Structure formats: C-alpha cells, structure tokens
Amino acid sequence: TGEKSGTTVTFVVIDGWTVTVASVGDSRCILDTQGGVVSLLTGNHRLEENAEERERVTASGGEVGRLNVGGNEVRAIC
C-alpha cells in the first residue's frame, strides 16, 4: 500500500511590534487584527501551486515530476 506521511511546522515569535514567522510544508499562518484585517503571513510550498518553489528546486539540481506509487500518482522531488 502507498503510505502517506509528512511533516509541517509553523513557528511564530512576537516581540513587541515585531512578528517573525517561519514555515515549512502545508501549514498556514494568518494575522487577524482587531480592525478585522486578515493578512497571510506564510506562502504555499506545494509544488503544484508555487512556481517559485518549483524553480528553486530545479535551480538547485533537483527534478520535479509525477511518480506512480502503489497505483497513486504523486508529485515527486528528486
């Protein structure tokens, strides 16, 4: 059977008026202000949806493509 697993993390540090955010994977971080303004603080790392991330992988010598694992087609990074 094709086993699916993964890891994701979002890290937020708030120091006074400074907000520092780091994320890896499919986690999202949003900021909802008291005034009702919502801001996205992280970007999408999914290769299907993020051309910049695909370009970063290929520029470092990696390959992005489709792979059939256990009858399921998945996105592969090599």
PDB file with one MODEL, atoms N, CA, C and O in Angstrom:
MODEL        1
ATOM      1  N   THR A   1       0.844  -1.184   0.000  1.00  0.00           N
ATOM      2  CA  THR A   1       0.000   0.000   0.000  1.00  0.00           C
ATOM      3  C   THR A   1       0.883   1.239   0.000  1.00  0.00           C
ATOM      4  O   THR A   1       1.956   1.250   0.604  1.00  0.00           O
ATOM      5  N   GLY A   2       0.431   2.258  -0.669  1.00  0.00           N
ATOM      6  CA  GLY A   2       1.166   3.523  -0.652  1.00  0.00           C
ATOM      7  C   GLY A   2       0.957   4.221   0.675  1.00  0.00           C
ATOM      8  O   GLY A   2      -0.170   4.566   1.030  1.00  0.00           O
ATOM      9  N   GLU A   3       2.018   4.428   1.396  1.00  0.00           N
ATOM     10  CA  GLU A   3       1.921   5.080   2.704  1.00  0.00           C
ATOM     11  C   GLU A   3       2.148   6.574   2.536  1.00  0.00           C
ATOM     12  O   GLU A   3       3.120   6.992   1.908  1.00  0.00           O
ATOM     13  N   LYS A   4       1.267   7.364   3.086  1.00  0.00           N
ATOM     14  CA  LYS A   4       1.406   8.815   3.004  1.00  0.00           C
ATOM     15  C   LYS A   4       1.817   9.344   4.367  1.00  0.00           C
ATOM     16  O   LYS A   4       1.222   8.991   5.385  1.00  0.00           O
ATOM     17  N   SER A   5       2.821  10.179   4.380  1.00  0.00           N
ATOM     18  CA  SER A   5       3.237  10.809   5.623  1.00  0.00           C
ATOM     19  C   SER A   5       3.910  12.124   5.269  1.00  0.00           C
ATOM     20  O   SER A   5       4.216  12.381   4.105  1.00  0.00           O
ATOM     21  N   GLY A   6       4.134  12.942   6.263  1.00  0.00           N
ATOM     22  CA  GLY A   6       4.790  14.213   6.022  1.00  0.00           C
ATOM     23  C   GLY A   6       4.953  14.980   7.315  1.00  0.00           C
ATOM     24  O   GLY A   6       4.483  14.572   8.378  1.00  0.00           O
ATOM     25  N   THR A   7       5.622  16.080   7.191  1.00  0.00           N
ATOM     26  CA  THR A   7       5.875  16.925   8.342  1.00  0.00           C
ATOM     27  C   THR A   7       5.596  18.366   7.960  1.00  0.00           C
ATOM     28  O   THR A   7       5.878  18.783   6.837  1.00  0.00           O
ATOM     29  N   THR A   8       5.054  19.108   8.872  1.00  0.00           N
ATOM     30  CA  THR A   8       4.792  20.520   8.641  1.00  0.00           C
ATOM     31  C   THR A   8       4.990  21.270   9.958  1.00  0.00           C
ATOM     32  O   THR A   8       4.745  20.730  11.037  1.00  0.00           O
ATOM     33  N   VAL A   9       5.432  22.504   9.853  1.00  0.00           N
ATOM     34  CA  VAL A   9       5.630  23.312  11.060  1.00  0.00           C
ATOM     35  C   VAL A   9       5.461  24.790  10.712  1.00  0.00           C
ATOM     36  O   VAL A   9       5.852  25.240   9.635  1.00  0.00           O
ATOM     37  N   THR A  10       4.882  25.517  11.630  1.00  0.00           N
ATOM     38  CA  THR A  10       4.849  26.979  11.555  1.00  0.00           C
ATOM     39  C   THR A  10       5.318  27.511  12.891  1.00  0.00           C
ATOM     40  O   THR A  10       4.842  27.091  13.946  1.00  0.00           O
ATOM     41  N   PHE A  11       6.251  28.432  12.833  1.00  0.00           N
ATOM     42  CA  PHE A  11       6.892  28.967  14.030  1.00  0.00           C
ATOM     43  C   PHE A  11       6.668  30.479  14.045  1.00  0.00           C
ATOM     44  O   PHE A  11       6.980  31.155  13.065  1.00  0.00           O
ATOM     45  N   VAL A  12       6.138  31.012  15.130  1.00  0.00           N
ATOM     46  CA  VAL A  12       5.858  32.448  15.236  1.00  0.00           C
ATOM     47  C   VAL A  12       6.474  32.995  16.516  1.00  0.00           C
ATOM     48  O   VAL A  12       6.285  32.441  17.599  1.00  0.00           O
ATOM     49  N   VAL A  13       7.216  34.094  16.373  1.00  0.00           N
ATOM     50  CA  VAL A  13       7.772  34.795  17.533  1.00  0.00           C
ATOM     51  C   VAL A  13       7.246  36.228  17.486  1.00  0.00           C
ATOM     52  O   VAL A  13       7.409  36.927  16.486  1.00  0.00           O
ATOM     53  N   ILE A  14       6.616  36.652  18.572  1.00  0.00           N
ATOM     54  CA  ILE A  14       6.117  38.019  18.675  1.00  0.00           C
ATOM     55  C   ILE A  14       6.927  38.728  19.747  1.00  0.00           C
ATOM     56  O   ILE A  14       6.943  38.317  20.908  1.00  0.00           O
ATOM     57  N   ASP A  15       7.602  39.806  19.339  1.00  0.00           N
ATOM     58  CA  ASP A  15       8.442  40.586  20.242  1.00  0.00           C
ATOM     59  C   ASP A  15       8.049  42.053  20.085  1.00  0.00           C
ATOM     60  O   ASP A  15       8.520  42.745  19.182  1.00  0.00           O
ATOM     61  N   GLY A  16       7.189  42.507  20.971  1.00  0.00           N
ATOM     62  CA  GLY A  16       6.684  43.873  20.846  1.00  0.00           C
ATOM     63  C   GLY A  16       5.849  44.006  19.579  1.00  0.00           C
ATOM     64  O   GLY A  16       4.844  43.312  19.419  1.00  0.00           O
ATOM     65  N   TRP A  17       6.266  44.905  18.666  1.00  0.00           N
ATOM     66  CA  TRP A  17       5.564  45.118  17.404  1.00  0.00           C
ATOM     67  C   TRP A  17       6.168  44.300  16.256  1.00  0.00           C
ATOM     68  O   TRP A  17       5.735  44.430  15.111  1.00  0.00           O
ATOM     69  N   THR A  18       7.152  43.469  16.555  1.00  0.00           N
ATOM     70  CA  THR A  18       7.803  42.656  15.526  1.00  0.00           C
ATOM     71  C   THR A  18       7.269  41.230  15.568  1.00  0.00           C
ATOM     72  O   THR A  18       7.298  40.580  16.613  1.00  0.00           O
ATOM     73  N   VAL A  19       6.780  40.745  14.423  1.00  0.00           N
ATOM     74  CA  VAL A  19       6.286  39.373  14.296  1.00  0.00           C
ATOM     75  C   VAL A  19       7.189  38.664  13.294  1.00  0.00           C
ATOM     76  O   VAL A  19       7.321  39.097  12.150  1.00  0.00           O
ATOM     77  N   THR A  20       7.809  37.571  13.734  1.00  0.00           N
ATOM     78  CA  THR A  20       8.676  36.769  12.860  1.00  0.00           C
ATOM     79  C   THR A  20       8.005  35.416  12.660  1.00  0.00           C
ATOM     80  O   THR A  20       7.624  34.753  13.624  1.00  0.00           O
ATOM     81  N   VAL A  21       7.863  35.010  11.389  1.00  0.00           N
ATOM     82  CA  VAL A  21       7.178  33.760  11.055  1.00  0.00           C
ATOM     83  C   VAL A  21       8.069  32.930  10.145  1.00  0.00           C
ATOM     84  O   VAL A  21       8.673  33.454   9.209  1.00  0.00           O
ATOM     85  N   ALA A  22       8.147  31.639  10.422  1.00  0.00           N
ATOM     86  CA  ALA A  22       8.820  30.682   9.547  1.00  0.00           C
ATOM     87  C   ALA A  22       7.908  29.483   9.391  1.00  0.00           C
ATOM     88  O   ALA A  22       7.256  29.066  10.348  1.00  0.00           O
ATOM     89  N   SER A  23       7.857  28.919   8.174  1.00  0.00           N
ATOM     90  CA  SER A  23       7.006  27.746   7.977  1.00  0.00           C
ATOM     91  C   SER A  23       7.608  26.818   6.936  1.00  0.00           C
ATOM     92  O   SER A  23       8.329  27.246   6.035  1.00  0.00           O
ATOM     93  N   VAL A  24       7.297  25.547   7.081  1.00  0.00           N
ATOM     94  CA  VAL A  24       7.699  24.521   6.135  1.00  0.00           C
ATOM     95  C   VAL A  24       6.511  23.597   5.965  1.00  0.00           C
ATOM     96  O   VAL A  24       5.893  23.197   6.952  1.00  0.00           O
ATOM     97  N   GLY A  25       6.183  23.250   4.731  1.00  0.00           N
ATOM     98  CA  GLY A  25       5.087  22.322   4.492  1.00  0.00           C
ATOM     99  C   GLY A  25       3.781  23.029   4.242  1.00  0.00           C
ATOM    100  O   GLY A  25       3.755  24.150   3.735  1.00  0.00           O
ATOM    101  N   ASP A  26       2.701  22.375   4.596  1.00  0.00           N
ATOM    102  CA  ASP A  26       1.361  22.864   4.277  1.00  0.00           C
ATOM    103  C   ASP A  26       0.730  23.703   5.373  1.00  0.00           C
ATOM    104  O   ASP A  26      -0.456  24.023   5.288  1.00  0.00           O
ATOM    105  N   SER A  27       1.480  24.067   6.392  1.00  0.00           N
ATOM    106  CA  SER A  27       0.927  24.913   7.454  1.00  0.00           C
ATOM    107  C   SER A  27       0.696  26.321   6.926  1.00  0.00           C
ATOM    108  O   SER A  27       1.403  26.787   6.032  1.00  0.00           O
ATOM    109  N   ARG A  28      -0.279  26.974   7.477  1.00  0.00           N
ATOM    110  CA  ARG A  28      -0.552  28.363   7.124  1.00  0.00           C
ATOM    111  C   ARG A  28      -0.563  29.204   8.397  1.00  0.00           C
ATOM    112  O   ARG A  28      -0.921  28.730   9.475  1.00  0.00           O
ATOM    113  N   CYS A  29      -0.164  30.451   8.245  1.00  0.00           N
ATOM    114  CA  CYS A  29      -0.235  31.381   9.363  1.00  0.00           C
ATOM    115  C   CYS A  29      -0.908  32.648   8.861  1.00  0.00           C
ATOM    116  O   CYS A  29      -0.492  33.228   7.858  1.00  0.00           O
ATOM    117  N   ILE A  30      -1.957  33.076   9.570  1.00  0.00           N
ATOM    118  CA  ILE A  30      -2.642  34.311   9.223  1.00  0.00           C
ATOM    119  C   ILE A  30      -2.654  35.222  10.442  1.00  0.00           C
ATOM    120  O   ILE A  30      -2.596  34.759  11.581  1.00  0.00           O
ATOM    121  N   LEU A  31      -2.730  36.510  10.187  1.00  0.00           N
ATOM    122  CA  LEU A  31      -2.824  37.505  11.244  1.00  0.00           C
ATOM    123  C   LEU A  31      -4.185  38.179  11.114  1.00  0.00           C
ATOM    124  O   LEU A  31      -4.517  38.732  10.065  1.00  0.00           O
ATOM    125  N   ASP A  32      -4.955  38.128  12.175  1.00  0.00           N
ATOM    126  CA  ASP A  32      -6.278  38.752  12.212  1.00  0.00           C
ATOM    127  C   ASP A  32      -6.185  39.912  13.193  1.00  0.00           C
ATOM    128  O   ASP A  32      -6.038  39.697  14.396  1.00  0.00           O
ATOM    129  N   THR A  33      -6.270  41.129  12.694  1.00  0.00           N
ATOM    130  CA  THR A  33      -6.134  42.295  13.555  1.00  0.00           C
ATOM    131  C   THR A  33      -7.466  42.630  14.230  1.00  0.00           C
ATOM    132  O   THR A  33      -8.521  42.142  13.824  1.00  0.00           O
ATOM    133  N   GLN A  34      -7.401  43.461  15.254  1.00  0.00           N
ATOM    134  CA  GLN A  34      -8.618  43.894  15.938  1.00  0.00           C
ATOM    135  C   GLN A  34      -9.535  44.664  14.997  1.00  0.00           C
ATOM    136  O   GLN A  34     -10.748  44.710  15.201  1.00  0.00           O
ATOM    137  N   GLY A  35      -8.952  45.269  13.967  1.00  0.00           N
ATOM    138  CA  GLY A  35      -9.749  46.019  12.994  1.00  0.00           C
ATOM    139  C   GLY A  35     -10.381  45.133  11.934  1.00  0.00           C
ATOM    140  O   GLY A  35     -11.082  45.630  11.053  1.00  0.00           O
ATOM    141  N   GLY A  36     -10.145  43.825  12.006  1.00  0.00           N
ATOM    142  CA  GLY A  36     -10.760  42.905  11.071  1.00  0.00           C
ATOM    143  C   GLY A  36      -9.966  42.670   9.797  1.00  0.00           C
ATOM    144  O   GLY A  36     -10.457  42.012   8.879  1.00  0.00           O
ATOM    145  N   VAL A  37      -8.746  43.195   9.722  1.00  0.00           N
ATOM    146  CA  VAL A  37      -7.905  42.978   8.548  1.00  0.00           C
ATOM    147  C   VAL A  37      -7.184  41.646   8.713  1.00  0.00           C
ATOM    148  O   VAL A  37      -6.537  41.407   9.733  1.00  0.00           O
ATOM    149  N   VAL A  38      -7.297  40.780   7.708  1.00  0.00           N
ATOM    150  CA  VAL A  38      -6.643  39.477   7.739  1.00  0.00           C
ATOM    151  C   VAL A  38      -5.474  39.504   6.763  1.00  0.00           C
ATOM    152  O   VAL A  38      -5.640  39.870   5.600  1.00  0.00           O
ATOM    153  N   SER A  39      -4.291  39.116   7.238  1.00  0.00           N
ATOM    154  CA  SER A  39      -3.087  39.081   6.399  1.00  0.00           C
ATOM    155  C   SER A  39      -2.513  37.676   6.400  1.00  0.00           C
ATOM    156  O   SER A  39      -2.402  37.041   7.449  1.00  0.00           O
ATOM    157  N   LEU A  40      -2.145  37.187   5.205  1.00  0.00           N
ATOM    158  CA  LEU A  40      -1.473  35.901   5.100  1.00  0.00           C
ATOM    159  C   LEU A  40       0.002  36.109   5.401  1.00  0.00           C
ATOM    160  O   LEU A  40       0.656  36.927   4.753  1.00  0.00           O
ATOM    161  N   LEU A  41       0.535  35.381   6.375  1.00  0.00           N
ATOM    162  CA  LEU A  41       1.928  35.568   6.770  1.00  0.00           C
ATOM    163  C   LEU A  41       2.866  34.496   6.216  1.00  0.00           C
ATOM    164  O   LEU A  41       4.085  34.619   6.343  1.00  0.00           O
ATOM    165  N   THR A  42       2.312  33.444   5.601  1.00  0.00           N
ATOM    166  CA  THR A  42       3.138  32.392   5.020  1.00  0.00           C
ATOM    167  C   THR A  42       2.722  32.153   3.580  1.00  0.00           C
ATOM    168  O   THR A  42       1.606  32.475   3.172  1.00  0.00           O
ATOM    169  N   GLY A  43       3.654  31.574   2.812  1.00  0.00           N
ATOM    170  CA  GLY A  43       3.368  31.224   1.425  1.00  0.00           C
ATOM    171  C   GLY A  43       3.175  29.732   1.284  1.00  0.00           C
ATOM    172  O   GLY A  43       3.513  28.963   2.184  1.00  0.00           O
ATOM    173  N   ASN A  44       2.630  29.324   0.152  1.00  0.00           N
ATOM    174  CA  ASN A  44       2.363  27.924  -0.109  1.00  0.00           C
ATOM    175  C   ASN A  44       3.615  27.246  -0.644  1.00  0.00           C
ATOM    176  O   ASN A  44       4.210  27.731  -1.606  1.00  0.00           O
ATOM    177  N   HIS A  45       4.027  26.136  -0.045  1.00  0.00           N
ATOM    178  CA  HIS A  45       5.198  25.392  -0.504  1.00  0.00           C
ATOM    179  C   HIS A  45       4.844  24.270  -1.462  1.00  0.00           C
ATOM    180  O   HIS A  45       5.740  23.625  -2.005  1.00  0.00           O
ATOM    181  N   ARG A  46       3.562  24.020  -1.682  1.00  0.00           N
ATOM    182  CA  ARG A  46       3.157  22.934  -2.580  1.00  0.00           C
ATOM    183  C   ARG A  46       3.659  23.234  -3.988  1.00  0.00           C
ATOM    184  O   ARG A  46       3.393  24.302  -4.539  1.00  0.00           O
ATOM    185  N   LEU A  47       4.387  22.279  -4.561  1.00  0.00           N
ATOM    186  CA  LEU A  47       4.989  22.484  -5.878  1.00  0.00           C
ATOM    187  C   LEU A  47       3.947  22.645  -6.975  1.00  0.00           C
ATOM    188  O   LEU A  47       4.209  23.300  -7.984  1.00  0.00           O
ATOM    189  N   GLU A  48       2.766  22.056  -6.791  1.00  0.00           N
ATOM    190  CA  GLU A  48       1.715  22.188  -7.796  1.00  0.00           C
ATOM    191  C   GLU A  48       1.237  23.634  -7.915  1.00  0.00           C
ATOM    192  O   GLU A  48       0.777  24.050  -8.979  1.00  0.00           O
ATOM    193  N   GLU A  49       1.341  24.387  -6.848  1.00  0.00           N
ATOM    194  CA  GLU A  49       0.749  25.717  -6.787  1.00  0.00           C
ATOM    195  C   GLU A  49       1.774  26.845  -6.676  1.00  0.00           C
ATOM    196  O   GLU A  49       1.400  28.017  -6.726  1.00  0.00           O
ATOM    197  N   ASN A  50       3.049  26.517  -6.528  1.00  0.00           N
ATOM    198  CA  ASN A  50       4.048  27.550  -6.266  1.00  0.00           C
ATOM    199  C   ASN A  50       5.191  27.449  -7.277  1.00  0.00           C
ATOM    200  O   ASN A  50       6.118  26.659  -7.103  1.00  0.00           O
ATOM    201  N   ALA A  51       5.111  28.260  -8.336  1.00  0.00           N
ATOM    202  CA  ALA A  51       6.125  28.242  -9.393  1.00  0.00           C
ATOM    203  C   ALA A  51       7.500  28.615  -8.842  1.00  0.00           C
ATOM    204  O   ALA A  51       8.507  28.049  -9.269  1.00  0.00           O
ATOM    205  N   GLU A  52       7.556  29.547  -7.914  1.00  0.00           N
ATOM    206  CA  GLU A  52       8.834  29.967  -7.330  1.00  0.00           C
ATOM    207  C   GLU A  52       9.518  28.804  -6.609  1.00  0.00           C
ATOM    208  O   GLU A  52      10.737  28.650  -6.692  1.00  0.00           O
ATOM    209  N   GLU A  53       8.732  27.987  -5.900  1.00  0.00           N
ATOM    210  CA  GLU A  53       9.294  26.834  -5.193  1.00  0.00           C
ATOM    211  C   GLU A  53       9.784  25.781  -6.190  1.00  0.00           C
ATOM    212  O   GLU A  53      10.837  25.179  -5.979  1.00  0.00           O
ATOM    213  N   ARG A  54       9.029  25.549  -7.279  1.00  0.00           N
ATOM    214  CA  ARG A  54       9.485  24.610  -8.323  1.00  0.00           C
ATOM    215  C   ARG A  54      10.802  25.083  -8.921  1.00  0.00           C
ATOM    216  O   ARG A  54      11.719  24.284  -9.110  1.00  0.00           O
ATOM    217  N   GLU A  55      10.904  26.380  -9.221  1.00  0.00           N
ATOM    218  CA  GLU A  55      12.132  26.940  -9.796  1.00  0.00           C
ATOM    219  C   GLU A  55      13.298  26.814  -8.821  1.00  0.00           C
ATOM    220  O   GLU A  55      14.424  26.550  -9.243  1.00  0.00           O
ATOM    221  N   ARG A  56      13.050  26.998  -7.520  1.00  0.00           N
ATOM    222  CA  ARG A  56      14.112  26.863  -6.525  1.00  0.00           C
ATOM    223  C   ARG A  56      14.646  25.443  -6.509  1.00  0.00           C
ATOM    224  O   ARG A  56      15.858  25.234  -6.451  1.00  0.00           O
ATOM    225  N   VAL A  57      13.743  24.456  -6.560  1.00  0.00           N
ATOM    226  CA  VAL A  57      14.150  23.050  -6.540  1.00  0.00           C
ATOM    227  C   VAL A  57      14.970  22.711  -7.780  1.00  0.00           C
ATOM    228  O   VAL A  57      16.032  22.097  -7.674  1.00  0.00           O
ATOM    229  N   THR A  58      14.481  23.109  -8.958  1.00  0.00           N
ATOM    230  CA  THR A  58      15.196  22.766 -10.188  1.00  0.00           C
ATOM    231  C   THR A  58      16.514  23.531 -10.309  1.00  0.00           C
ATOM    232  O   THR A  58      17.482  22.994 -10.847  1.00  0.00           O
ATOM    233  N   ALA A  59      16.572  24.759  -9.826  1.00  0.00           N
ATOM    234  CA  ALA A  59      17.813  25.536  -9.889  1.00  0.00           C
ATOM    235  C   ALA A  59      18.908  24.925  -9.017  1.00  0.00           C
ATOM    236  O   ALA A  59      20.096  25.122  -9.272  1.00  0.00           O
ATOM    237  N   SER A  60      18.496  24.176  -7.977  1.00  0.00           N
ATOM    238  CA  SER A  60      19.496  23.546  -7.103  1.00  0.00           C
ATOM    239  C   SER A  60      19.845  22.133  -7.578  1.00  0.00           C
ATOM    240  O   SER A  60      20.509  21.376  -6.868  1.00  0.00           O
ATOM    241  N   GLY A  61      19.385  21.784  -8.798  1.00  0.00           N
ATOM    242  CA  GLY A  61      19.728  20.483  -9.365  1.00  0.00           C
ATOM    243  C   GLY A  61      18.676  19.418  -9.165  1.00  0.00           C
ATOM    244  O   GLY A  61      18.862  18.285  -9.609  1.00  0.00           O
ATOM    245  N   GLY A  62      17.578  19.744  -8.511  1.00  0.00           N
ATOM    246  CA  GLY A  62      16.521  18.775  -8.289  1.00  0.00           C
ATOM    247  C   GLY A  62      15.609  18.654  -9.495  1.00  0.00           C
ATOM    248  O   GLY A  62      15.671  19.466 -10.418  1.00  0.00           O
ATOM    249  N   GLU A  63      14.771  17.646  -9.480  1.00  0.00           N
ATOM    250  CA  GLU A  63      13.785  17.432 -10.539  1.00  0.00           C
ATOM    251  C   GLU A  63      12.399  17.353  -9.912  1.00  0.00           C
ATOM    252  O   GLU A  63      12.232  16.824  -8.813  1.00  0.00           O
ATOM    253  N   VAL A  64      11.421  17.878 -10.611  1.00  0.00           N
ATOM    254  CA  VAL A  64      10.038  17.842 -10.157  1.00  0.00           C
ATOM    255  C   VAL A  64       9.240  17.114 -11.222  1.00  0.00           C
ATOM    256  O   VAL A  64       9.324  17.459 -12.401  1.00  0.00           O
ATOM    257  N   GLY A  65       8.467  16.112 -10.824  1.00  0.00           N
ATOM    258  CA  GLY A  65       7.659  15.369 -11.787  1.00  0.00           C
ATOM    259  C   GLY A  65       6.632  14.524 -11.092  1.00  0.00           C
ATOM    260  O   GLY A  65       6.462  14.610  -9.876  1.00  0.00           O
ATOM    261  N   ARG A  66       5.936  13.696 -11.867  1.00  0.00           N
ATOM    262  CA  ARG A  66       4.915  12.797 -11.338  1.00  0.00           C
ATOM    263  C   ARG A  66       5.504  11.410 -11.169  1.00  0.00           C
ATOM    264  O   ARG A  66       6.329  10.979 -11.975  1.00  0.00           O
ATOM    265  N   LEU A  67       5.087  10.713 -10.130  1.00  0.00           N
ATOM    266  CA  LEU A  67       5.564   9.380  -9.812  1.00  0.00           C
ATOM    267  C   LEU A  67       4.368   8.532  -9.418  1.00  0.00           C
ATOM    268  O   LEU A  67       3.523   8.977  -8.640  1.00  0.00           O
ATOM    269  N   ASN A  68       4.283   7.307  -9.947  1.00  0.00           N
ATOM    270  CA  ASN A  68       3.188   6.419  -9.594  1.00  0.00           C
ATOM    271  C   ASN A  68       3.649   5.501  -8.470  1.00  0.00           C
ATOM    272  O   ASN A  68       4.539   4.673  -8.662  1.00  0.00           O
ATOM    273  N   VAL A  69       3.039   5.652  -7.297  1.00  0.00           N
ATOM    274  CA  VAL A  69       3.402   4.856  -6.121  1.00  0.00           C
ATOM    275  C   VAL A  69       2.172   4.086  -5.668  1.00  0.00           C
ATOM    276  O   VAL A  69       1.184   4.686  -5.243  1.00  0.00           O
ATOM    277  N   GLY A  70       2.222   2.775  -5.755  1.00  0.00           N
ATOM    278  CA  GLY A  70       1.108   1.953  -5.300  1.00  0.00           C
ATOM    279  C   GLY A  70      -0.195   2.262  -6.010  1.00  0.00           C
ATOM    280  O   GLY A  70      -1.268   2.169  -5.413  1.00  0.00           O
ATOM    281  N   GLY A  71      -0.109   2.631  -7.285  1.00  0.00           N
ATOM    282  CA  GLY A  71      -1.310   2.964  -8.043  1.00  0.00           C
ATOM    283  C   GLY A  71      -1.784   4.384  -7.862  1.00  0.00           C
ATOM    284  O   GLY A  71      -2.773   4.782  -8.478  1.00  0.00           O
ATOM    285  N   ASN A  72      -1.108   5.162  -7.036  1.00  0.00           N
ATOM    286  CA  ASN A  72      -1.464   6.560  -6.813  1.00  0.00           C
ATOM    287  C   ASN A  72      -0.412   7.466  -7.429  1.00  0.00           C
ATOM    288  O   ASN A  72       0.783   7.288  -7.192  1.00  0.00           O
ATOM    289  N   GLU A  73      -0.848   8.429  -8.213  1.00  0.00           N
ATOM    290  CA  GLU A  73       0.083   9.384  -8.799  1.00  0.00           C
ATOM    291  C   GLU A  73       0.376  10.480  -7.792  1.00  0.00           C
ATOM    292  O   GLU A  73      -0.544  11.098  -7.256  1.00  0.00           O
ATOM    293  N   VAL A  74       1.652  10.725  -7.532  1.00  0.00           N
ATOM    294  CA  VAL A  74       2.063  11.739  -6.559  1.00  0.00           C
ATOM    295  C   VAL A  74       3.116  12.637  -7.174  1.00  0.00           C
ATOM    296  O   VAL A  74       3.788  12.241  -8.127  1.00  0.00           O
ATOM    297  N   ARG A  75       3.268  13.827  -6.651  1.00  0.00           N
ATOM    298  CA  ARG A  75       4.308  14.759  -7.082  1.00  0.00           C
ATOM    299  C   ARG A  75       5.602  14.311  -6.430  1.00  0.00           C
ATOM    300  O   ARG A  75       5.623  14.011  -5.236  1.00  0.00           O
ATOM    301  N   ALA A  76       6.681  14.263  -7.199  1.00  0.00           N
ATOM    302  CA  ALA A  76       7.956  13.797  -6.664  1.00  0.00           C
ATOM    303  C   ALA A  76       9.019  14.878  -6.788  1.00  0.00           C
ATOM    304  O   ALA A  76       9.053  15.617  -7.772  1.00  0.00           O
ATOM    305  N   ILE A  77       9.874  14.965  -5.798  1.00  0.00           N
ATOM    306  CA  ILE A  77      11.040  15.838  -5.807  1.00  0.00           C
ATOM    307  C   ILE A  77      12.254  14.951  -5.720  1.00  0.00           C
ATOM    308  O   ILE A  77      12.386  14.175  -4.773  1.00  0.00           O
ATOM    309  N   CYS A  78      13.142  15.049  -6.686  1.00  0.00           N
ATOM    310  CA  CYS A  78      14.343  14.214  -6.677  1.00  0.00           C
ATOM    311  C   CYS A  78      15.583  15.069  -6.668  1.00  0.00           C
ATOM    312  O   CYS A  78      16.695  14.542  -6.660  1.00  0.00           O
TER     313      CYS A  78
ENDMDL
END
